[in-house]
Amino acid sequence: MNDRVDDDVDLRTLYRAPHPNVLNKSIDHIDDGVREFLARSPIFVLATTDGDGVDASPRGGPPGFVRVLDDRRLAFGDLAGNNRLDSYCNVAARSSIGMLCMIPGLDETLRVNGRARISTDQAIREQCTIDGRLPKVAVVVDVDECFVHCAKAFRRGAVWDVSTWPSADDRPSPAAMLNDHLGLGVDPALIETDLEASYRATMWEPGGS
């Protein structure tokens, strides 16, 4: 018995047709609503691909750190990362990207799909400065599609409901995970101390990830 669905026609037989408004809400430019959303968004998830695999990573900054250059283009500068350059290398190899932008407390999100490039253009980098910090590069996005994504996922996950958040003792320890990943065999508290020191020292340095 084959339980794998490989055809979009077969897949569609399992679901009802989307409401026309769900299809029609997608636009190919940056309107006033998108501008307002980006002006208040301090974080988004960036999805990139090199053609062989897909990578998704968070990008954060003060609300509005994603700049609107014009009705068709966005840009954001680099800030401290791990210098693996996964996203930037992917953009250099294949320009297709996706962005999922969020505003704390708001269950709806903004999705942006388009084509990106890494730019060293001085004028664009200056537009992407944060607190006087000039980024080494800016990612410029030519928008193909943007639209508001419905709230169901965030409401099901109660993402912004503080009463559902686990306590500090119940949360997984990133330091312990790194200890396992790297096979260090040390006290995770030491790793946590080093992490916090690194965060404080490099939080606002231009960098890549």
Contacts in CASP RR format, 6 or more apart in sequence:
PFRMAT RR
TARGET T0000
AUTHOR 0000-0000-0000
METHOD contacts of the structure
MODEL  1
MNDRVDDDVDLRTLYRAPHPNVLNKSIDHIDDGVREFLARSPIFVLATTD
GDGVDASPRGGPPGFVRVLDDRRLAFGDLAGNNRLDSYCNVAARSSIGML
CMIPGLDETLRVNGRARISTDQAIREQCTIDGRLPKVAVVVDVDECFVHC
AKAFRRGAVWDVSTWPSADDRPSPAAMLNDHLGLGVDPALIETDLEASYR
ATMWEPGGS
5 11 0 8 1.000
5 14 0 8 1.000
25 147 0 8 1.000
25 148 0 8 1.000
26 145 0 8 1.000
26 146 0 8 1.000
26 147 0 8 1.000
27 34 0 8 1.000
27 145 0 8 1.000
27 146 0 8 1.000
27 147 0 8 1.000
28 143 0 8 1.000
28 144 0 8 1.000
28 145 0 8 1.000
28 146 0 8 1.000
29 71 0 8 1.000
29 72 0 8 1.000
29 143 0 8 1.000
29 146 0 8 1.000
30 68 0 8 1.000
30 70 0 8 1.000
30 71 0 8 1.000
30 72 0 8 1.000
30 73 0 8 1.000
30 74 0 8 1.000
30 143 0 8 1.000
30 146 0 8 1.000
31 71 0 8 1.000
34 68 0 8 1.000
34 110 0 8 1.000
34 112 0 8 1.000
34 146 0 8 1.000
35 68 0 8 1.000
37 101 0 8 1.000
37 103 0 8 1.000
37 110 0 8 1.000
37 148 0 8 1.000
38 64 0 8 1.000
38 66 0 8 1.000
38 68 0 8 1.000
38 74 0 8 1.000
38 101 0 8 1.000
38 110 0 8 1.000
39 63 0 8 1.000
39 64 0 8 1.000
40 63 0 8 1.000
40 64 0 8 1.000
40 103 0 8 1.000
41 63 0 8 1.000
41 64 0 8 1.000
41 66 0 8 1.000
41 101 0 8 1.000
41 102 0 8 1.000
41 103 0 8 1.000
41 110 0 8 1.000
42 60 0 8 1.000
42 61 0 8 1.000
42 62 0 8 1.000
42 63 0 8 1.000
42 64 0 8 1.000
42 65 0 8 1.000
42 103 0 8 1.000
42 104 0 8 1.000
43 58 0 8 1.000
43 59 0 8 1.000
43 60 0 8 1.000
43 61 0 8 1.000
43 101 0 8 1.000
43 102 0 8 1.000
44 58 0 8 1.000
44 59 0 8 1.000
44 60 0 8 1.000
44 66 0 8 1.000
44 99 0 8 1.000
44 100 0 8 1.000
44 101 0 8 1.000
44 102 0 8 1.000
45 56 0 8 1.000
45 57 0 8 1.000
45 58 0 8 1.000
45 59 0 8 1.000
45 99 0 8 1.000
45 100 0 8 1.000
46 56 0 8 1.000
46 57 0 8 1.000
46 58 0 8 1.000
46 59 0 8 1.000
46 87 0 8 1.000
46 97 0 8 1.000
46 98 0 8 1.000
46 99 0 8 1.000
47 54 0 8 1.000
47 55 0 8 1.000
47 56 0 8 1.000
47 97 0 8 1.000
47 98 0 8 1.000
47 99 0 8 1.000
47 100 0 8 1.000
48 54 0 8 1.000
48 55 0 8 1.000
48 56 0 8 1.000
48 86 0 8 1.000
48 87 0 8 1.000
48 90 0 8 1.000
48 91 0 8 1.000
48 94 0 8 1.000
48 96 0 8 1.000
48 97 0 8 1.000
48 98 0 8 1.000
48 116 0 8 1.000
49 55 0 8 1.000
49 90 0 8 1.000
49 94 0 8 1.000
49 96 0 8 1.000
50 89 0 8 1.000
50 90 0 8 1.000
50 93 0 8 1.000
50 94 0 8 1.000
51 93 0 8 1.000
51 94 0 8 1.000
55 86 0 8 1.000
55 87 0 8 1.000
55 90 0 8 1.000
57 86 0 8 1.000
57 87 0 8 1.000
57 209 0 8 1.000
59 76 0 8 1.000
59 79 0 8 1.000
60 79 0 8 1.000
61 79 0 8 1.000
61 130 0 8 1.000
62 130 0 8 1.000
63 103 0 8 1.000
65 76 0 8 1.000
65 77 0 8 1.000
65 128 0 8 1.000
65 130 0 8 1.000
66 74 0 8 1.000
66 75 0 8 1.000
66 76 0 8 1.000
66 99 0 8 1.000
66 101 0 8 1.000
67 74 0 8 1.000
67 75 0 8 1.000
67 76 0 8 1.000
67 127 0 8 1.000
67 128 0 8 1.000
68 74 0 8 1.000
69 75 0 8 1.000
69 124 0 8 1.000
69 127 0 8 1.000
69 140 0 8 1.000
72 142 0 8 1.000
72 143 0 8 1.000
73 140 0 8 1.000
73 141 0 8 1.000
73 142 0 8 1.000
73 143 0 8 1.000
74 112 0 8 1.000
74 140 0 8 1.000
74 141 0 8 1.000
74 143 0 8 1.000
75 119 0 8 1.000
75 124 0 8 1.000
75 127 0 8 1.000
75 128 0 8 1.000
75 138 0 8 1.000
75 139 0 8 1.000
75 140 0 8 1.000
75 141 0 8 1.000
76 128 0 8 1.000
76 138 0 8 1.000
76 139 0 8 1.000
77 125 0 8 1.000
77 128 0 8 1.000
77 135 0 8 1.000
77 137 0 8 1.000
77 138 0 8 1.000
77 139 0 8 1.000
77 206 0 8 1.000
78 88 0 8 1.000
78 135 0 8 1.000
78 136 0 8 1.000
78 137 0 8 1.000
78 138 0 8 1.000
78 139 0 8 1.000
78 206 0 8 1.000
78 207 0 8 1.000
78 208 0 8 1.000
79 130 0 8 1.000
79 133 0 8 1.000
79 135 0 8 1.000
79 203 0 8 1.000
79 204 0 8 1.000
79 205 0 8 1.000
79 206 0 8 1.000
79 207 0 8 1.000
79 208 0 8 1.000
80 202 0 8 1.000
80 203 0 8 1.000
80 204 0 8 1.000
80 205 0 8 1.000
80 206 0 8 1.000
80 207 0 8 1.000
80 208 0 8 1.000
81 202 0 8 1.000
81 207 0 8 1.000
81 208 0 8 1.000
81 209 0 8 1.000
82 208 0 8 1.000
82 209 0 8 1.000
83 207 0 8 1.000
83 208 0 8 1.000
83 209 0 8 1.000
84 208 0 8 1.000
84 209 0 8 1.000
85 208 0 8 1.000
85 209 0 8 1.000
86 209 0 8 1.000
87 208 0 8 1.000
87 209 0 8 1.000
88 118 0 8 1.000
88 137 0 8 1.000
88 139 0 8 1.000
88 208 0 8 1.000
91 97 0 8 1.000
91 116 0 8 1.000
91 117 0 8 1.000
91 118 0 8 1.000
91 139 0 8 1.000
92 118 0 8 1.000
95 114 0 8 1.000
95 115 0 8 1.000
95 116 0 8 1.000
95 117 0 8 1.000
96 113 0 8 1.000
96 114 0 8 1.000
96 115 0 8 1.000
96 116 0 8 1.000
97 113 0 8 1.000
97 114 0 8 1.000
97 115 0 8 1.000
97 116 0 8 1.000
97 141 0 8 1.000
98 111 0 8 1.000
98 112 0 8 1.000
98 113 0 8 1.000
98 114 0 8 1.000
99 110 0 8 1.000
99 111 0 8 1.000
99 112 0 8 1.000
99 113 0 8 1.000
99 141 0 8 1.000
100 109 0 8 1.000
100 110 0 8 1.000
100 111 0 8 1.000
100 149 0 8 1.000
101 109 0 8 1.000
101 110 0 8 1.000
101 111 0 8 1.000
101 112 0 8 1.000
102 109 0 8 1.000
102 110 0 8 1.000
104 160 0 8 1.000
105 160 0 8 1.000
106 160 0 8 1.000
107 151 0 8 1.000
107 154 0 8 1.000
107 155 0 8 1.000
107 159 0 8 1.000
107 160 0 8 1.000
108 148 0 8 1.000
108 149 0 8 1.000
108 150 0 8 1.000
108 151 0 8 1.000
108 154 0 8 1.000
109 148 0 8 1.000
109 149 0 8 1.000
109 154 0 8 1.000
110 146 0 8 1.000
110 147 0 8 1.000
110 148 0 8 1.000
110 149 0 8 1.000
111 145 0 8 1.000
111 146 0 8 1.000
111 147 0 8 1.000
111 148 0 8 1.000
111 149 0 8 1.000
112 141 0 8 1.000
112 143 0 8 1.000
112 145 0 8 1.000
112 146 0 8 1.000
113 143 0 8 1.000
113 144 0 8 1.000
113 145 0 8 1.000
113 146 0 8 1.000
114 141 0 8 1.000
114 142 0 8 1.000
114 143 0 8 1.000
114 144 0 8 1.000
114 145 0 8 1.000
115 141 0 8 1.000
115 142 0 8 1.000
115 144 0 8 1.000
116 139 0 8 1.000
116 140 0 8 1.000
116 141 0 8 1.000
116 142 0 8 1.000
117 139 0 8 1.000
117 140 0 8 1.000
118 137 0 8 1.000
118 138 0 8 1.000
118 139 0 8 1.000
119 125 0 8 1.000
119 137 0 8 1.000
119 138 0 8 1.000
119 139 0 8 1.000
119 140 0 8 1.000
120 136 0 8 1.000
120 137 0 8 1.000
120 138 0 8 1.000
121 138 0 8 1.000
121 140 0 8 1.000
124 138 0 8 1.000
124 140 0 8 1.000
125 134 0 8 1.000
125 135 0 8 1.000
125 136 0 8 1.000
125 137 0 8 1.000
125 138 0 8 1.000
126 134 0 8 1.000
127 138 0 8 1.000
128 135 0 8 1.000
128 138 0 8 1.000
129 135 0 8 1.000
130 204 0 8 1.000
131 204 0 8 1.000
133 204 0 8 1.000
133 206 0 8 1.000
134 206 0 8 1.000
135 206 0 8 1.000
135 207 0 8 1.000
136 206 0 8 1.000
136 207 0 8 1.000
154 160 0 8 1.000
157 164 0 8 1.000
158 164 0 8 1.000
173 188 0 8 1.000
173 192 0 8 1.000
174 192 0 8 1.000
174 195 0 8 1.000
175 188 0 8 1.000
175 189 0 8 1.000
175 191 0 8 1.000
175 192 0 8 1.000
175 195 0 8 1.000
176 188 0 8 1.000
176 191 0 8 1.000
178 184 0 8 1.000
178 188 0 8 1.000
178 191 0 8 1.000
178 195 0 8 1.000
179 185 0 8 1.000
179 186 0 8 1.000
179 188 0 8 1.000
179 191 0 8 1.000
184 191 0 8 1.000
END
